[in-house]
């Protein structure tokens, strides 16, 4: 029980640190989708949406900066949480995800950096089936994308082991796109 409680505090701390990193970075807000974004992280072994914390009210842009209108909360993002839970079925340590605005330019940039984003199509199959179809040599890719469609905006889905790791990738992407200086890589 103590370990579970410690992991819950760790997850919330990760989200607070990640939101701080995003809010302090200029021009990263341009990477957010029109529908805004969420950053979520699950506890170890999570099986339900209530075991995944996200940003209440979603991440949004105000005056060109990312801000969180609410505190991290358990079960705050049902859709993004479902992505993490499905990923954890194949890779239990990959516990965090965030969506960015889709563009062909971004997908090409990620490919040029060796991240190999996988295309997701929503055609009569479950999220788990889509993920399984994209596994390569038993490994789930860390980046996915969809162009969107009728009444659905395209997004790039970044995944990682922690919220801070995913946020670091967001900041790297902004730097690669010329929006930020490189982070000492």
Secondary structure, 3 states (H helix, E strand, C coil): CHHHHHHHHHHHHHHHHHHHHHHHCCCHHHHCCCCCECEEEECCCCCCHHHEEEECCCEEEECCEEEECCCEEECCCHHHHHHHHHHHHHCCCCCEEEEEECCHHHHHHHHHCCCCCEECCCCCCCHHHHHHHCCECCECCCEEEEEEECCEEEEEEEEECCHHHHHHHHHHHHHHCCCCCCCCC
